[in-house]
Amino acid sequence: MKSKLLPSIRVAIQIIACLFLLACMGVNAACHQNDVVMYEVVGTATAVDIQVTDPSGGTDKYEDQGLPWRFSYEGFENNQAYIYAHNNTEDGGITVNIYVNGQLVRTATSTGPYQTAVTYWDK
């Protein structure tokens, strides 16, 4: 039981730190409404929890997703996009990518059990 609790606490701390960082950077500032933002998670993990910034600055959550996973938003209203992915398994690795208008703008990778990959794009 202890091995499951410690990764959960670590994940909670990482989420709080990332949300604080995003708040400090002004997530709600306007940008071009024609931007297409695509989030992607790839790797060898078999179950991943994912959180992304939606077009209006909110957060969408997807639990226990298989890989590869991709989701796009058109008319992105923010000047920042954020993706968080947590490996829910005891093995495998994950890479998160953010594409804006078809161009890869950010990537992050993590390996190992119960690890997290996080990145953001700031226009």
Beta strands, then each sheet from edge to edge (+ up, - down):
strand 1: 36-43
strand 2: 48-53
strand 3: 59-65
strand 4: 69-74
strand 5: 80-87
strand 6: 93-100
strand 7: 103-111
strand 8: 116-122
sheet 1: 4+ 1- 6+ 7-
sheet 2: 3+ 2- 5+ 8-
end
